[in-house]
Amino acid sequence: MRVLGGAASVASYLGVPPAHRTTRPGTHWRIPIGPGRYLTDAALLRGALVLAAIAELGSGEVARR
């Protein structure tokens, strides 16, 4: 596993694999998705994204956005 990006001038993209891809090689789901199941908890994802933005931009810049 590796972190994508790392530099503001470098863009990284990761495609979303189809739901049936649950094994290697390549991008796959570690926890299979299915009907009635969300990919993630939206509130937890938002919190993680806010923390990542603060780490990258600083709290003042995040507050202004």
Residue pairs with C-beta under 8 A, 6 or more apart in sequence:
4 12
4 13
4 14
5 11
5 12
8 56
14 27
15 27
16 27
17 26
17 27
17 28
17 29
19 29
19 32
19 33
19 34
21 27
21 28
21 29
22 28
22 29
22 30
22 32
33 39
50 62
53 62
53 65
54 62
